[in-house]
Amino acid sequence: MAFDLTNPLVTFVLSLLTFIFILAGTGPNSIVRPLGLGLMSFYVFLVLYNPVHRPLFTHQLYPNLAGGSTFNLGLKYWSTILLQRWSYEANGPTRTINGQPILEQQKKMEAKKREGKQRPLDIFSRLSFATRQVFEGRYSGTPWEVRNVPPFDANNLARVPSRTEFILKNTIRSVICMVLLDIIGQAGKDTSQNSVIFDQRKVAFFSRFGDVTGEEVAVRVFSSLTTALVTYLLFQAIYAGSGVLMVALGLSPVESWRPLFGSITEIRSLRNTWK
């Protein structure tokens, strides 16, 4: 198989490797980091340049997911590596989002340099550190944890499942989500009636309220619910699968993979919904 840069899976792998190796191998002020942004931007350009490249995929979901992940990594590179300047030596960010230095981290780094006690030059440790940052977004259990991260158990906030329990439950969750996504995908393969069901003349709703049929209302409701369900299943499949991979390989602890969403019973207001 020829090496094809326009293949979204190839582009994603290249962006992933670029992110990991630059974060693992450079310091917070390295000139390589701004140069790396050029590479990450190039990968995003490739995804946007040829978005219909699909010959190696049997389902539209997978190339779209690979392309979206490349774009997400580009944004994360900008935030984690350039703005917050995460580094292996500091084991965290060395600057805040607004560009101000994190004094405590800076002091620790300087003290370690003076004492000759810098973190060991261990390639595996560096790569593990950088790989964890690819999957980190909420920094659970760290000083940089974002607000409103759901607990593992709402009745026991301190509870953390065992490694085996976590891997088993999230493997099952990921498989169920992927199976349901495939079922929904198969159900949507028949597009023969789309030109009738989604006719351009039916786009307007309130201006032709008196002529809207019950079937049209049902289609709108069903389409909206299906879109929400597919989004939920996709996010859960990716998150649960990533958690299983990272925990099973020992690259991150169970504590950093708290549930993606809180309890549905908490949705009592728009503010709660978006927590």
C-alpha positions in Angstrom: 0.0 0.0 0.0 1.4 3.4 -1.0 2.1 6.0 1.6 -0.7 8.5 1.0 -0.6 11.7 2.9 -4.2 12.5 1.9 -5.4 9.4 3.7 -7.1 10.8 7.0 -5.7 7.8 9.0 -2.1 8.5 7.9 -2.6 12.2 8.6 -3.9 11.5 12.1 -1.0 9.1 12.9 1.6 11.7 11.7 -0.1 14.5 13.8 -0.1 12.1 16.8 3.6 11.3 16.5 4.5 14.9 16.0 2.6 16.0 19.1 4.2 13.2 21.2 7.8 13.5 20.1 7.9 17.3 20.3 6.3 17.4 23.8 8.5 14.5 25.0 11.8 15.8 23.6 11.7 19.6 24.0 11.7 22.1 26.8 9.1 24.7 27.3 11.1 27.4 25.5 12.4 25.3 22.6 12.4 26.9 19.2 11.2 23.5 17.8 7.8 24.0 19.4 6.7 27.0 17.3 8.1 25.2 14.2 6.1 22.1 15.1 2.9 24.2 14.8 3.6 24.6 11.1 3.6 20.8 10.8 0.4 20.4 12.7 -1.2 23.1 10.6 -0.1 21.3 7.5 -1.8 18.1 8.7 -5.1 20.0 9.2 -4.7 21.5 5.7 -4.4 18.0 4.3 -7.7 16.9 6.0 -9.5 20.0 4.7 -7.9 19.8 1.2 -9.2 16.3 0.5 -12.1 15.6 2.8 -13.7 13.0 0.5 -10.7 10.6 0.4 -12.4 7.3 1.4 -11.1 4.3 -0.5 -9.8 2.4 2.5 -12.9 2.8 4.7 -16.1 0.9 4.7 -18.0 3.4 7.0 -18.1 7.2 6.7 -17.7 7.5 10.5 -14.1 6.3 10.6 -12.4 8.8 8.1 -14.5 11.6 9.6 -13.3 10.6 13.1 -9.7 10.5 11.9 -9.9 13.9 10.3 -11.6 15.4 13.3 -9.0 14.0 15.6 -6.3 15.6 13.5 -8.0 19.0 13.8 -8.4 18.4 17.6 -4.7 17.6 18.0 -3.8 20.8 16.2 -5.8 22.8 18.7 -4.4 20.8 21.6 -0.9 21.4 20.4 -1.5 25.1 20.4 -3.0 25.0 23.9 -0.8 22.4 25.7 2.6 22.9 24.0 2.6 26.6 23.0 0.3 28.4 25.4 0.6 26.4 28.7 4.0 25.1 27.8 3.7 21.7 29.4 7.0 20.0 29.9 8.3 16.7 31.1 10.8 18.4 33.5 8.0 20.3 35.3 5.5 17.4 35.0 2.9 20.0 34.2 2.3 23.4 32.6 4.9 26.2 33.1 2.5 29.0 32.0 -1.2 29.7 32.4 -3.5 30.3 29.4 -3.0 34.1 29.8 0.7 33.7 29.5 1.6 34.3 33.1 4.3 32.0 34.5 3.3 29.4 37.1 5.7 30.5 39.8 5.5 27.3 41.8 6.4 25.1 38.8 9.1 27.5 37.7 10.7 27.5 41.2 10.6 23.7 41.3 12.3 23.4 37.9 15.0 25.9 38.9 15.6 24.1 42.2 16.0 20.7 40.5 18.5 22.2 38.1 20.5 23.7 40.9 20.5 20.4 42.9 21.2 18.3 39.8 18.0 16.3 40.5 16.2 16.7 37.2 13.8 14.0 36.2 15.7 11.1 34.7 16.4 11.1 30.9 14.2 8.0 30.5 12.8 7.9 26.9 9.9 5.6 27.9 8.9 8.0 30.8 9.1 11.0 28.4 7.0 9.3 25.8 4.5 8.1 28.4 4.1 11.6 29.7 3.6 13.1 26.3 1.1 10.3 25.3 -1.0 11.0 28.4 -1.3 14.6 27.4 -2.9 13.6 24.1 -5.8 12.1 26.0 -6.0 14.6 28.8 -8.5 17.3 28.7 -9.9 17.5 32.2 -6.7 16.7 34.2 -8.7 14.7 36.8 -6.9 14.3 40.1 -4.3 17.0 39.4 -3.9 20.6 40.5 -5.2 21.7 37.1 -8.5 19.7 37.2 -11.3 21.5 35.4 -14.6 22.1 37.1 -17.5 19.7 37.3 -15.8 16.5 36.5 -18.2 13.7 37.4 -17.2 11.3 40.2 -17.1 7.5 39.6 -19.8 7.1 42.3 -22.2 9.9 43.1 -22.9 8.3 46.5 -19.2 7.8 47.4 -17.2 10.7 45.9 -13.9 9.2 47.0 -14.5 5.8 45.4 -12.1 4.8 42.5 -12.8 1.4 40.8 -10.0 -1.2 40.6 -8.0 -1.4 37.4 -9.7 -4.7 36.4 -13.2 -3.3 37.1 -12.5 -0.2 35.1 -11.1 -2.1 32.1 -14.0 -4.6 32.1 -16.8 -2.0 32.4 -15.3 0.4 29.8 -14.6 -2.4 27.3 -18.2 -3.5 27.5 -19.4 0.1 27.2 -17.2 0.8 24.2 -18.3 -2.4 22.4 -22.0 -1.7 23.0 -21.6 1.9 21.7 -19.8 0.8 18.5 -22.4 -1.9 17.8 -25.2 0.6 18.2 -23.4 3.0 15.9 -23.1 0.3 13.3 -26.8 -0.6 13.6 -27.8 3.0 13.2 -25.4 3.4 10.3 -26.9 0.3 8.5 -30.4 1.6 9.1 -29.4 4.9 7.4 -27.9 3.3 4.3 -31.2 3.4 2.3 -31.2 6.9 0.9 -33.7 6.3 -1.8 -36.4 8.4 -0.1 -34.2 11.2 1.1 -35.1 13.5 -1.8 -38.8 13.2 -0.8 -38.4 13.2 3.0 -35.9 16.1 3.1 -37.2 18.1 0.2 -36.0 21.7 0.1 -39.5 22.9 0.1 -40.0 21.4 3.6 -37.1 23.3 5.2 -39.3 26.2 6.2 -41.5 25.3 9.2 -43.2 28.2 10.9 -44.0 30.1 7.7 -46.0 27.1 6.5 -47.1 25.8 9.8 -50.7 25.1 8.6 -49.4 22.8 5.9 -46.9 20.8 8.1 -47.9 17.2 8.3 -47.6 14.9 11.3 -45.0 12.9 9.3 -42.8 15.9 8.9 -42.9 16.6 12.6 -42.0 13.0 13.3 -39.1 13.2 10.9 -37.8 16.3 12.5 -38.1 14.9 16.0 -36.6 11.5 15.1 -33.7 13.2 13.2 -32.9 15.4 16.1 -33.0 12.5 18.6 -30.9 10.3 16.3 -28.2 13.0 15.9 -28.0 13.5 19.7 -27.9 9.7 20.3 -25.1 9.2 17.6 -23.1 12.0 19.1 -23.4 10.5 22.6 -22.5 7.0 21.5 -19.5 8.3 19.5 -18.1 10.3 22.4 -18.6 7.4 24.8 -17.0 4.8 22.4 -14.0 7.0 21.9 -13.6 7.9 25.6 -14.2 4.4 27.0 -11.9 2.8 24.4 -9.1 5.3 25.0 -9.4 4.8 28.7 -9.1 1.0 28.4 -6.1 1.4 26.2 -4.3 3.9 28.4 -5.0 2.1 31.7 -4.3 -1.4 30.3 -0.9 -0.2 29.0 -0.1 1.5 32.3 0.2 4.9 30.7 -2.3 6.6 33.0 -4.1 5.7 36.3 -7.7 4.9 36.6 -8.2 8.1 38.6 -7.7 10.2 35.5 -10.5 8.6 33.6 -13.6 9.7 35.6 -16.9 9.4 33.7 -17.3 11.5 30.6 -20.9 12.5 31.5 -22.6 13.0 34.8 -26.0 11.5 35.7 -28.9 12.3 33.4 -31.0 13.0 36.5 -28.9 16.1 37.0 -30.3 17.7 33.8 -32.8 20.0 35.6 -31.7 23.2 33.8 -29.7 24.4 30.8 -26.8 25.3 33.1 -26.7 21.8 34.5 -26.9 20.2 31.1 -23.7 22.0 30.0 -21.8 21.4 33.2 
